[in-house]
Amino acid sequence: MATERSFVDYITEIAGVGSRLTCKRLFGEYALYLDGKVVAFACDNSLFIKPSRAVATLAPDLPQGPPYPGAKDYPIADELLDDPDALRRLLVETAELMPLPKAKKRAKAKPRVAGR
């Protein structure tokens, strides 16, 4: 089942970090980015937080499960949707631990052949 956009909009609203939290649609699901870093996934209308020390410290009892078939288990933070302060703190601290995304390499332009 694909995640509904309204679910992602709800997450971004209650997280309370404004435009710092963005999302990108991926295969019917969503990746959530805080300050340009992937911090969570919205899959099957559930919120999966990237595993990190922040989860181990702030929310060690979250249930675990794969966000999609074949994936490793991720903490499922659905219960934090009722606690915006805890969700915000977890997202912010997770982002602090994540590396910046690698810069995409630009494709080299093909040389032009004369006469074409």
N, C-alpha and C positions, 0 to 999 in steps of 0.2 A: 504494500500500500504506500503510495507516495505521500509525502508530508504536505499538509495544506499550508499555503502561504500565510493564512491567518494565524496559524500556530507560531510561525517564525516571527511575525509581526508582534504577537503577544510577548514572546521572549525578549525581543529588542526593546519593547516598551517597559516591561517590568524590571529589566536589568538596570535601567536608569543611568546609562553611560552615554546617552545621546548618539551622535553620529560616529562615535568611536567604534560602535558595534555594527558591523555590516554583514551581509550574507551573500552567498553565491550559490545558485542552483546547480546541483550536480546529480545527474541521473535520477531526477524526480525527488531528490532529497536536497539538503542544504548544508553547506559549510558555514560556520559563523566565525567571523574574524574580529578581533579586538586590536585596535591599533595596527592593523595589517597582518596580524598573526592568527593562524587558525587555533581556536581555543575549544571549539565544540562542533558537533554535528547534530542536525535535527533530522531524524530518520523515523519513519512510521509514527510521526507525531509524538516522539519522545526526544528528550534532550540528553545527548551523550557528550560528556566532558572528556577532553584529552587527558589521559592518565598523566599525573605529575605528582611531585611532592606536595603541591597545594591541595590536591584532593586527599592525599594521605593525611595531611594535617587538619584541614578544615572540614572534611566530610568523609571520614574513613568508613562509615557504615553504609554508604550508598550501594545499592545493588549493582551488579555487574552483568553485562550482556553485550553481544555483538551488535553493532549498529546496522550491519548488513551481512548477508550470508558470506561466510568465509573470512570474516574479519575477526581480529582478536577482541577480547572483552574490553569494554570501556565502562567507566562509572556512568550510571543512569541517574540524572539529576532532576527527574520529574518532581520529586517531593520539594525541591528548592524553589519551584515555581510559586509556592505559597509563602516563601520567605525571600522577598526581593533583596534585602540587605545581604543575606548569606549568599545568594546567587551572584550578586554584583561582586562581592569580595572574592568569591571563588573564580569568577571569570577574570578579574583584574590580576589576581595572583598567578593564575595559570598563564596569562599572557606575559607576565614578567619573566616566567621561566622558559618560555618558548623562544627559539631562535627566530631571527628575522628571515623572511622567505628569501630564497636564492634569487638573484636577479636573472631574468630570462635573457638568454643569448639571442641577439638579433640574427636573423637569417642573412647570410651573405647574398648580395645581389648577384645574379648570374651575369657573366659578361655578355655584352651585346655583340652579336656577330654582324659585321658590316654587310650591307646588302639585304637585310631582312627587315 
